[in-house]
Amino acid sequence: MIEIRIVLGDITVLDCDCIVNAANPTLLGGGGVDGAIHQAAGRGLLEECRTLGGCRTGEAKLTKGYALKAKYVIHTVGPIYGRTTRDEELLRDCYVHSLDLAKSKGIRSIAFPAISTGVYGYPAEKAVKTAVAAVRDWSERNGEYAVTVIFCCFDRKTYRLYRAECGVGQE
Ligand code: APR
């Protein structure tokens, strides 16, 4: 059974089991939410990421959370919009593989940023639909696993898109 929450704010301060990082294939940090998570987690995160051997687009890898409130960080790499004909499939994979990994670790609350909608240029309108559909489909296939999925939005536009997509009344 899955509970979906939509919040507006900085993912690095969320007190949940796991936060998801929108990383790049090197896993060695960057700007955007990647930069913010590395900044907040501290050096230990980069040192552990160095041992992971990178991450392919659509895949997910787990590390500890270090100085973050979250116990874990799941790093996933979204598609760079328009680069392939598989954008939607690869974006779905980010959510599905992150949730599979979270379930394997017994994680019961996981926060996602709007993967690929920043530097990677994925239109938020499309990305939000794909994200919500991916999480709902995963929930159908894993109905017995209780988990809270938090969509953490960094701007009001994305927040409104998630609330509309999840049928939550506009404030
Ligand atoms: N908390 C929550 N969301 C955030 C935060 C934050 N602190 N900072 C940024 N975001 C949001 C952005 O506003 C956007 O909606 O995360 C979403 C994803 O944007 P990016 O961080 O730019 O990630 P992405 O588009 O997936 O591009 C990944 O950017 O930072 C580099 O190393 C990263 O190369 C990779 C690329």
Residues whose N, C-alpha, C, O or C-beta is under 5 A from the ligand:
A	BS01	APR	G9 D10 I11 T12 A22 A23 N24 G29 G30 G31 G32 V33 D34 G35 A36 G78 P113 A114 I115 S116 T117 G118 V119 Y120 G121 C152 F154
